[in-house]
């Protein structure tokens, strides 16, 4: 029997999740968004069944994915609480910074709640997800379904909620760190005389190839780095300069700053 997932909020991440789940034969997707063109686009491209309201989406769903902005979560869950109380439903929230105790309060204490933190590569099926399954009202079947479904969009890590701030700083914010470094490498290429198009294409291939090597190799990341650093060569000269400039320490400190900010936002 198919499970019905009701997605409320069909923006970048909500839409990405719909697209990622649309190929599954064990799921029916129902969605609602104030932007009707988004619903039409996903209905035509992914088989999404549009709902006339958030309440209707909840009434039809087994799993309710809340994919709206954090400031809209409370009024949404308050509005749909009677429908959530019908029984057999589960709330999934990807709203940043809203803890599970608040989600339970807004939705009603009898409804099991799952907090999820995605990152933007989920938009291309290569995301990293943190999932909190600590609600004692969750069944084993619900836990298994949620982790399996999210696995359609990338890598899934089941974490305690106390680890979510660390995940947010590392993997949630992480794509920006990668793009920041990519921008710097591109600028270096342009500085040395490559065209911006050449430098951009080379950098994209550099990062995708290096990540593929790291994924498929059984060698530690440090060993892979050492393989490129020939004695008295160009690469060791570059990495020595980065070490002298405390680049590694700056990265660690930057991630720690994101961690501290995540804690602040959650209060």
RAHUFEN-V365509 format. One record per helix or strand of 3 or more residues. SS is the DSSP state (@ for helix, = for strand). FROM is the first residue (numbers start at 1). LEN is the number of residues. Records with the same first field share a line. If there is no record, write none. Layout:
SS: FROM-LEN ; FROM-LEN
This chain:
=: 3-6 ; 27-6 ; 63-4 ; 90-4 ; 112-6 ; 127-6 ; 154-5
@: 12-10 ; 36-11 ; 54-7 ; 70-15 ; 100-8 ; 120-5 ; 140-14 ; 161-12 ; 174-18 ; 196-21 ; 221-8 ; 234-11 ; 247-20
